[in-house]
Amino acid sequence: MPGAGRRVGPGAPLPRPRLECAVTAENATPSEGPGSRADELRAAVRAVESGERSADSFFTRPTPPRAPARPRRAAGAAPDPAAPEARGPVAVPAELPGLLARGGAPEALAPRVAAALGEGAADELPADPWRLLEVAGVLPEQADGFARALLGEECAPGDERRTRALVGWLLERAARAGHTAVELPSVAEGLARHAVPDPEAAVRDAIEAGAALVFREPLDEPTAGDAPEEEPRVRVLLGLERHAMAEEGLADGLARLRGTFGALPDAGFPADGWEVAAARATPSAAELFRAAAGGAVVVHTGGEAARAEPLALVAAARALGLRAFAVAHGPDGRARLAALLPPADAEGAVTLTGLLSEAEGPGRDEEGLLALDLVAVLDAAQLGAEDAAALVESLPDGARLVLSGDPALLGAAGPGQVLADLLASGTCPRVTSRTPDPGPIGELVSGVGAGELLQVAAPDREVVIVPVRDAGEAVHRAVQLVTESVPRAFGRSPRDVRVITPGHGGAAGTRALNAALKERINPGPGRFGGFDPGDLVAHSPAAGHTRLATVADADGEGLWLEGPEGKFRVARELVGETVRHGWAVTAHQAAGGRWPAAVVVLPGDAAAAIDRSWVYTAFGRAEQHLSVVQGVGPALARAVAEPPATERTTRLRALLREQAVSGAAH
């Protein structure tokens, strides 16, 4: 049978694409009218499914030579996209602002264009104006206008430069929604919506030009007993090379860890030591101890209280003389882990980026691999494919990997759903914690996870519902809660309260809430690019990497922020792009963090933006007190009752299952 999710050449026969598969978020819009190119594409796919049309007709050009296997990532320190120094100022070519102005683009875009395209941006854009789409935030309509200004009559909707750029833009947009691949019909329909005259040919050209990779993935779970002549149902996927490399590298790395399990001397993992430690632990922790002693890769799931179990595992492993570490996603999470570990083991808490860059943890051995025996990644639901691949490829043979997380939480901000794919693949042991989250907040959050919005008893006002009529009232009540009600009732500073809302825009989004909160908590002229010393901010130097900090100072080179890791500078050119006020954040930004109190704001227009995972994540950020500013009415209960939104489209699950079937066959 064909390899699950493996790349196929442009001329290779493609199996029957199926339209009932999930459509990516960016393509979930009404189709064009009857007779449109999108309708023709749907008809073509139906013809393939019914046998009226050959699947070969999707790609009829000769198959190019098979690409060589991807070399393993070089050993050594991995880049740290979240590190303060990772993104320094970018040199802007002198002629670039004028070129942008000539094309009708704002000159202020020049630093972002230079960062995306490099020092040759001013030379490359005249030859291919649609490369402007590689700059985050630029829309196809804007790139088309830029191209028309530069190319004049040469600008055409079917220009291969345009169609290749659009394919890349569609895949990048899907990646921002968490997908590592997109189904072929969805990409073709997306091209049709942007007036590409022959989307099918455009997709084929993009594949042959290397702008996208094509894969086919079985829709039916493979088994070792499948007859060779049976052709499984498959779906055809397109993806970007870096996401393909990440998921394939991650699958290979996990297979390597399992394959080297038990091949090394047992001195590092004494079975009797594990059993003694398990006998002293809670039942759920003991189960995790035994699973880690007997397996190379273990998945542990549970709520907030269950975090104590992988931390107990790390402490027990260190007591046995093993090099064991607990990994958080950011400095705030690391501080929380360190506080829960025994004082002697506090150094065992590290951040993922710090571990990979050798700024924290054990460093690397002479082969460039991390010098450790066991690593437990907490909040693993936030782990994206690229970060997971960087970690796994850095682990030495024989190391143990524990991924601990809550599958009910919102997933990673970047592409991939590593925890969900591992669970669904069934290829490694799973330990489910039986430790419940305590108190009224824990009861409420547990009910949300089960699809029920409970009315919990809160004798000490641990949970408060504040009904509001409109967005303006929602902002007013949120500010009142943060600055008056919660501090008065719980003796907390307003800085101990985090406001969580669905989005950045709108009358009750993070921008509006932060403006109102700054006016009350830390008023000032915003003399440092809109910020003043003492402002709470959210620093996002890369997609999926957000940390909260406080403005300390500013100088001619940039803005100085202070967080759990100390002071760091954000270059002046990057302040506007990477720093926002941080009293109010989105649930994605808040995931993985916990605060003494949280105020969740749900204005009337938020109904379409929330689902069970969003509510579960937002409500669970509160430790002692949760206020819900409720403006969506019954829509909140409906969002909780309905299943979470459609899963992301990824390839890791199929790759892991293929490995399992291949291993069983041998």
C-alpha positions in Angstrom: 0.0 0.0 0.0 1.2 3.6 -0.6 3.1 5.3 2.2 0.8 7.3 4.4 1.1 11.0 3.7 4.3 10.6 1.6 5.1 13.0 -1.1 4.2 12.1 -4.7 5.5 13.6 -7.9 3.4 15.9 -10.0 2.8 13.2 -12.6 2.1 10.4 -10.2 -1.5 9.0 -10.2 -3.3 10.7 -7.4 -6.1 8.9 -5.5 -9.6 10.1 -5.2 -9.7 13.4 -3.3 -12.8 13.6 -1.1 -14.7 16.9 -0.6 -16.2 15.8 2.7 -12.9 16.2 4.4 -12.3 19.3 6.5 -11.9 22.6 4.8 -9.4 25.1 6.2 -10.6 28.1 8.1 -9.6 30.5 5.4 -11.6 28.7 2.8 -14.7 28.3 4.8 -16.6 31.0 2.9 -19.5 30.9 0.5 -18.5 29.6 -2.9 -19.0 31.4 -6.1 -22.2 31.2 -8.0 -23.3 28.5 -10.5 -21.0 28.0 -13.3 -18.0 29.3 -11.4 -14.5 27.8 -11.6 -15.0 26.5 -8.0 -18.2 24.6 -9.1 -16.2 23.1 -12.0 -13.6 21.9 -9.6 -16.1 20.3 -7.4 -17.7 18.6 -10.4 -14.2 17.3 -11.5 -13.6 15.8 -8.0 -17.0 14.1 -8.0 -16.2 12.7 -11.4 -13.0 11.2 -10.0 -14.8 9.7 -7.1 -17.5 8.2 -9.3 -14.9 6.8 -11.7 -15.9 9.0 -14.7 -12.6 10.8 -14.7 -9.1 9.4 -14.1 -7.3 10.6 -11.0 -4.2 11.0 -13.3 -5.9 13.9 -15.0 -5.2 16.1 -12.0 -1.5 16.0 -12.8 -0.5 14.9 -16.3 3.1 16.1 -16.6 6.0 13.8 -16.3 7.1 12.8 -12.8 10.4 14.5 -11.8 13.2 12.6 -10.1 12.4 11.8 -6.5 13.8 14.3 -4.1 16.6 13.1 -2.0 15.8 12.2 1.6 16.0 15.2 4.0 19.2 15.3 6.0 18.9 15.2 9.7 19.1 18.7 11.3 22.6 19.6 12.2 23.4 19.2 15.9 23.9 22.2 18.0 21.9 25.0 19.5 18.5 25.5 17.9 17.4 29.0 17.1 15.3 30.6 19.8 12.5 32.6 18.1 11.2 33.9 21.4 14.5 35.1 22.7 14.8 38.9 23.1 17.9 39.0 20.9 16.5 36.6 18.2 15.1 39.4 16.1 17.4 42.3 15.9 17.0 45.4 13.6 17.0 44.6 9.9 19.0 46.6 7.5 16.6 48.3 5.0 17.9 48.9 1.5 18.0 52.6 0.8 15.9 52.3 -2.4 13.2 50.1 -0.8 11.0 52.8 0.6 10.9 54.6 -2.7 10.1 51.4 -4.5 7.2 50.7 -2.2 5.8 54.2 -2.6 6.0 53.8 -6.4 3.9 50.7 -6.1 1.4 52.4 -3.8 2.5 50.7 -0.7 3.3 52.6 2.5 7.0 53.4 3.0 6.6 52.4 6.7 6.3 48.8 5.4 10.0 48.7 4.4 11.4 47.2 7.6 8.9 44.3 7.4 9.6 43.7 3.7 13.3 43.7 4.4 12.9 41.2 7.3 10.8 38.9 5.1 12.7 39.1 1.8 16.2 40.0 2.9 18.7 42.5 1.8 17.8 41.9 -1.9 14.2 42.9 -1.5 14.6 46.1 -3.6 16.1 44.0 -6.5 13.6 41.1 -6.3 10.3 43.0 -6.0 10.4 44.7 -9.4 10.9 41.3 -11.0 8.3 39.6 -8.9 6.0 42.1 -7.2 3.8 39.4 -5.7 6.5 38.4 -3.4 5.1 41.1 -1.3 2.6 38.4 -0.1 5.4 36.9 1.9 5.2 39.8 4.3 2.8 39.1 7.2 -0.4 41.1 7.0 -0.3 41.8 3.3 -3.5 40.7 1.5 -3.7 39.5 -2.2 -5.7 42.6 -3.2 -2.9 44.8 -1.9 -0.2 42.7 -3.6 -2.2 42.9 -6.9 -2.4 46.7 -6.7 1.4 46.8 -6.1 2.0 44.6 -9.0 -0.3 46.6 -11.3 1.6 49.8 -10.4 5.0 48.2 -11.2 4.1 46.0 -14.2 1.3 47.8 -15.9 -0.2 45.8 -18.8 2.0 42.9 -18.0 0.0 42.2 -14.8 -2.4 39.3 -15.4 -4.5 37.2 -13.0 -3.0 34.0 -14.4 0.7 35.1 -14.1 2.6 32.2 -12.7 4.4 34.6 -10.3 1.0 35.6 -8.9 -0.4 32.0 -8.7 2.6 30.6 -7.0 2.5 33.5 -4.5 -1.2 32.9 -3.9 -0.6 29.2 -3.2 2.0 30.0 -0.7 -0.2 32.7 0.9 -3.1 30.2 1.2 -0.8 27.7 2.9 0.7 30.3 5.2 -2.7 31.5 6.2 -3.7 27.9 6.9 -0.6 27.5 9.0 -1.6 30.5 11.1 -4.9 28.6 11.8 -2.9 25.6 12.9 -2.9 23.4 9.8 0.3 21.9 8.5 -1.3 20.9 5.3 -4.4 21.8 3.2 -6.6 19.5 1.1 -6.0 20.0 -2.6 -9.6 21.0 -3.6 -9.6 23.7 -0.9 -6.4 25.3 -2.3 -7.8 25.2 -5.8 -11.1 26.7 -4.7 -9.1 29.4 -2.8 -7.3 30.3 -6.1 -10.6 30.4 -7.9 -11.9 33.0 -5.4 -8.9 35.1 -6.3 -9.8 35.1 -10.0 -7.1 32.6 -11.1 -8.3 31.4 -14.5 -7.1 27.8 -14.3 -6.6 26.8 -10.6 -5.8 23.2 -11.4 -2.9 24.2 -13.7 -1.8 26.8 -11.1 -1.6 24.2 -8.4 0.4 21.9 -10.7 2.8 24.7 -11.5 3.3 25.6 -7.8 4.1 22.0 -7.0 6.6 21.7 -9.9 8.2 25.1 -9.0 8.7 23.9 -5.4 6.3 26.4 -3.9 4.3 23.6 -2.3 4.6 19.8 -1.7 1.9 17.3 -2.5 1.1 14.3 -0.3 -1.5 11.6 -0.3 -2.8 10.2 3.0 -5.0 7.2 3.6 -8.4 8.1 5.1 -8.8 4.6 6.5 -6.6 3.5 9.3 -4.1 1.0 7.9 -3.5 -2.4 9.4 -0.7 -4.9 9.0 -3.1 -7.3 7.3 -4.1 -5.1 4.4 -3.9 -6.9 1.1 -1.3 -5.4 -1.2 -3.8 -5.1 -4.1 -6.3 -3.1 -2.0 -6.2 0.5 -2.8 -7.2 2.6 0.2 -9.3 5.8 0.1 -6.9 8.7 0.4 -7.0 12.5 0.6 -4.6 14.7 -1.4 -2.8 17.4 0.7 -0.6 20.3 -0.1 1.9 21.8 2.4 4.9 23.9 2.8 8.3 22.2 3.0 9.2 23.4 6.5 6.0 21.9 7.9 6.6 18.7 6.1 10.1 18.5 7.4 9.0 19.2 10.9 6.3 16.5 11.0 8.4 13.9 9.2 11.4 14.7 11.4 9.2 14.5 14.5 7.8 11.1 13.5 11.3 9.8 12.7 12.6 11.1 16.0 9.9 9.5 18.0 10.6 6.2 16.2 14.3 6.5 17.0 13.5 7.0 20.7 11.3 3.9 20.7 13.8 1.9 18.7 16.7 2.7 21.1 14.6 2.0 24.2 16.3 -0.7 26.2 19.3 -0.8 23.8 21.5 1.2 26.2 22.8 -0.1 29.6 20.1 -0.2 32.3 22.2 1.6 34.9 20.6 4.9 34.0 17.1 3.6 34.6 17.1 1.2 37.6 13.8 -0.7 37.6 13.8 -1.2 41.3 14.4 2.5 41.9 11.3 3.4 39.8 9.2 0.9 41.7 10.3 2.2 45.1 9.5 5.8 43.9 6.1 4.7 42.6 5.2 3.1 45.9 5.6 6.5 47.6 3.6 8.5 45.0 -0.1 9.1 44.5 -1.9 6.5 42.4 -2.0 8.6 39.3 1.7 9.6 39.7 2.6 6.0 40.4 1.0 5.0 37.1 3.0 7.7 35.3 6.2 6.5 37.0 5.7 2.9 35.8 4.8 4.0 32.3 8.0 6.2 32.0 10.1 3.4 33.4 8.8 1.0 30.7 8.4 3.2 27.7 10.4 5.7 25.7 7.5 8.1 24.8 4.6 8.5 27.2 1.5 10.8 27.0 0.1 12.1 30.2 -3.3 14.0 30.3 -5.1 15.8 33.0 -6.2 19.2 34.3 -4.3 21.9 36.3 -3.9 19.8 39.5 -2.5 16.9 37.4 0.6 19.0 36.7 2.0 17.8 40.0 2.4 14.3 38.6 5.0 14.9 35.8 6.8 17.2 38.3 6.9 14.4 40.8 8.3 12.2 38.1 11.1 14.6 37.4 11.9 15.0 41.1 11.9 11.2 41.5 14.1 10.7 38.4 16.6 13.3 39.7 16.6 11.5 43.1 17.6 8.4 41.2 20.6 10.3 39.7 19.1 10.9 36.3 19.4 14.0 34.3 15.7 14.9 34.3 14.1 18.3 33.4 10.6 19.8 33.3 9.9 22.0 30.3 7.6 25.0 30.2 6.7 27.2 27.2 7.9 30.5 28.7 9.5 32.2 31.7 6.2 32.5 33.6 5.5 28.8 33.2 9.1 28.0 34.2 8.7 30.0 37.4 5.5 28.1 38.2 7.2 24.7 37.7 10.2 25.7 39.8 7.9 26.7 42.7 6.2 23.2 42.6 9.5 21.3 42.5 11.5 20.6 45.6 13.9 23.5 46.2 16.9 21.3 45.4 15.4 20.5 42.0 14.2 23.9 41.0 17.0 24.1 38.4 15.3 21.2 36.7 12.6 23.6 35.5 13.5 25.2 32.1 11.8 26.8 29.1 11.7 25.0 25.8 13.6 27.7 23.9 16.1 28.0 26.8 16.7 24.3 26.7 17.2 24.1 22.9 19.5 27.2 22.8 21.5 25.9 25.8 20.7 29.1 27.8 19.1 26.8 30.3 19.4 23.1 31.3 22.2 20.7 30.8 23.6 21.9 27.5 24.7 19.5 24.7 27.2 16.7 24.4 29.9 16.3 21.9 27.4 15.0 19.4 25.3 18.1 19.7 22.5 16.3 21.6 21.0 17.4 24.9 22.8 15.8 27.8 19.7 14.4 29.6 17.9 11.2 30.4 14.3 12.3 30.8 12.4 15.3 29.8 8.7 16.1 30.7 7.1 18.8 28.6 4.1 20.4 30.4 1.2 22.1 28.7 2.0 19.9 25.7 -1.3 20.9 24.0 0.5 24.1 23.1 3.4 22.3 21.5 3.5 22.9 17.7 5.1 20.7 15.1 8.3 22.7 14.6 9.1 23.1 18.3 8.4 19.4 18.9 10.6 18.3 16.1 13.5 20.6 17.3 13.2 19.0 20.8 12.9 15.4 19.7 15.7 15.6 17.2 17.9 16.9 20.0 17.2 14.1 22.4 19.9 11.3 22.7 19.1 7.7 22.1 17.6 6.0 25.0 16.1 9.2 26.5 12.6 9.2 27.9 10.1 11.8 26.7 6.9 12.6 28.6 4.3 14.9 27.0 1.9 16.1 29.6 -1.1 18.3 28.8 -4.8 18.9 28.8 -6.3 17.9 25.4 -9.4 20.1 26.2 -7.3 23.3 26.0 -6.8 25.4 23.0 -4.0 24.1 20.8 -0.7 25.5 19.8 -0.7 29.0 18.4 1.5 27.7 15.5 0.9 24.9 13.0 0.5 21.4 14.3 -1.4 19.5 17.1 1.3 17.2 18.5 -0.5 16.1 21.6 -3.8 15.4 19.8 -2.1 13.5 17.0 -0.1 11.3 19.4 -3.3 10.5 21.4 -5.2 9.7 18.2 -2.5 7.6 16.7 -2.5 5.2 19.7 1.2 4.6 19.2 2.4 5.3 22.8 1.2 4.6 26.3 -1.3 7.1 27.7 -1.7 7.8 31.4 -4.9 9.7 32.3 -4.7 11.5 35.7 -7.5 10.9 38.2 -6.6 14.0 40.2 -9.5 16.5 40.0 -9.1 20.3 40.0 -10.2 21.6 43.4 -12.8 24.2 44.4 -15.6 25.9 42.5 -13.4 27.0 39.6 -12.1 23.5 39.2 -15.7 22.1 39.2 -16.8 24.7 36.7 -13.9 24.1 34.3 -14.3 20.3 34.6 -18.0 20.7 33.7 -17.1 22.8 30.6 -14.7 20.1 29.5 -17.5 17.6 29.7 -19.8 19.9 27.7 -21.9 21.2 30.6 -22.1 24.8 31.9 -22.7 24.2 35.6 -24.0 26.5 38.3 -21.4 25.9 41.0 -21.7 26.9 44.6 -19.2 29.6 45.3 -19.6 30.6 49.0 -16.5 32.8 48.9 -17.3 34.4 45.6 -14.8 32.3 43.8 -17.0 32.5 40.6 -19.1 35.6 39.8 -21.2 36.1 36.7 -21.7 39.8 35.6 -24.4 40.3 33.0 -24.0 43.2 30.6 -26.1 44.6 27.8 -23.5 45.8 25.3 -19.8 46.1 24.6 -19.4 49.5 26.3 -20.9 48.2 29.5 -18.7 45.1 29.2 -15.5 47.3 29.1 -16.8 49.5 32.0 -17.6 46.5 34.2 -14.3 44.7 33.4 -12.3 47.8 34.4 -14.3 48.1 37.6 -13.7 44.5 38.5 -9.9 44.7 37.8 -9.4 48.1 39.6 -11.9 48.0 42.4 -14.0 44.8 43.1 -11.4 42.1 42.9 -8.7 44.1 44.8 -11.2 45.0 47.5 -12.6 41.5 47.9 -9.4 39.5 47.7 -6.6 41.9 48.6 -5.0 41.6 45.2 -3.3 44.2 43.1 -4.9 45.0 39.7 -1.7 43.6 38.2 -2.6 40.2 39.7 -5.8 40.2 37.5 -5.8 39.2 33.9 -8.6 40.1 31.5 -9.3 37.6 28.7 -11.4 38.3 25.6 -11.9 36.6 22.3 -10.0 39.0 20.0 -7.9 42.1 19.5 -10.5 44.2 17.6 -14.0 45.3 18.3 -15.5 47.5 21.0 -14.5 45.0 23.7 -11.4 43.5 22.2 -7.9 43.7 23.8 -7.2 47.1 22.2 -10.3 48.8 23.7 -9.9 47.0 27.1 -6.2 47.8 27.3 -6.8 51.5 26.5 -9.4 51.7 29.3 -7.3 49.7 31.8 -4.1 51.8 31.1 -6.1 54.9 31.8 -7.1 53.7 35.2 -4.0 51.7 36.3 -1.1 53.5 34.7 -2.1 56.7 33.0 0.5 58.4 30.9 1.3 60.1 27.6 2.7 56.9 26.0 6.0 58.7 25.3 7.9 55.5 24.4 6.0 54.5 21.2 2.7 54.5 23.1 4.1 52.9 26.3 5.1 54.3 29.6 7.2 52.8 32.4 5.0 50.5 34.5 2.8 49.5 31.6 2.0 45.8 31.5 2.7 44.5 28.0 2.5 41.3 25.9 5.7 40.7 23.9 5.2 38.4 20.8 8.5 38.2 19.0 7.3 35.2 16.9 4.1 33.5 16.1 3.0 31.4 19.1 5.5 33.0 21.5 3.9 35.5 23.8 5.2 36.5 27.2 4.0 39.2 29.6 6.4 41.8 30.9 6.5 45.3 32.3 7.9 48.4 30.6 11.0 49.4 32.5 12.6 52.1 30.3 13.5 53.1 26.8 16.5 54.5 25.0 17.6 55.4 21.5 17.9 51.7 20.6 14.5 50.4 21.8 12.1 49.6 24.6 13.4 47.9 27.8 11.0 45.3 29.2 11.3 43.3 32.5 9.9 39.8 33.0 10.7 36.8 35.1 14.0 36.3 33.3 15.1 39.9 33.9 15.4 42.9 31.6 15.6 42.7 27.9 15.4 45.1 25.0 13.0 45.1 22.0 14.6 47.0 19.1 12.8 50.2 18.2 11.9 49.0 14.7 10.1 46.0 16.2 8.2 47.6 19.0 5.1 48.4 17.0 5.0 44.9 15.5 5.8 42.8 18.6 4.6 44.7 21.7 1.0 45.3 22.8 -0.4 46.4 26.1 -1.0 43.3 28.2 -3.6 43.9 30.9 -6.1 42.2 28.5 -5.1 39.3 26.3 -6.7 36.7 24.1 -7.3 33.1 25.4 -4.5 31.9 23.0 -2.1 34.3 24.5 -3.2 33.3 28.0 -3.0 29.6 27.5 -0.4 28.1 29.8 -0.5 31.0 32.2 -2.4 31.2 35.5 -3.2 34.3 37.6 -4.7 34.8 41.1 -7.8 36.2 39.3 -9.2 36.3 35.8 -11.9 38.4 34.2 -13.3 36.8 31.1 -15.1 39.3 28.9 -17.7 37.9 26.4 -19.4 40.8 24.6 -22.5 40.2 22.5 -20.6 39.8 19.2 -18.3 37.1 20.7 -20.7 34.2 20.2 -19.2 33.2 16.8 -15.7 33.4 18.2 -16.0 31.0 21.1 -16.3 27.3 21.5 -15.9 24.7 24.2 -12.1 24.8 24.0 -12.0 28.6 24.2 -14.3 28.7 27.3 -12.4 25.9 29.0 -9.0 27.6 28.4 -10.2 31.1 29.4 -12.1 30.0 32.6 -9.1 27.8 33.7 -6.7 30.7 33.9 -8.0 31.7 37.3 -6.5 30.4 40.5 -8.7 32.0 43.2 -11.3 34.1 41.5 -13.1 34.1 38.1 -15.4 36.9 37.0 -17.3 36.3 33.7 -18.6 39.5 32.1 -21.5 37.8 30.2 -22.9 39.5 27.2 -23.6 36.5 24.9 -26.6 35.1 26.8 -27.6 31.5 25.9 -24.8 31.4 23.3 -22.3 30.6 26.1 -24.1 27.4 27.1 -24.5 26.4 23.5 -20.8 26.9 22.8 -20.0 24.7 25.8 -22.5 22.0 24.9 -21.4 21.6 21.3 -18.2 19.7 20.4 -15.1 21.8 19.9 -14.3 23.2 16.5 -13.0 20.9 13.7 -9.5 19.5 14.3 -6.6 20.9 12.4 -5.4 19.2 9.2 -2.0 17.6 9.9 0.0 14.7 8.7 1.7 13.5 12.0 -1.1 11.1 12.9 -0.9 9.2 9.6 2.9 9.2 9.7 2.9 7.6 13.2 0.3 5.0 12.2 2.3 4.1 9.1 5.3 3.6 11.3 3.3 1.4 13.6 2.0 -0.7 10.8 5.4 -1.0 9.2 6.9 -2.1 12.5 4.2 -4.7 13.0 4.8 -6.1 9.5 8.4 -6.6 10.3 
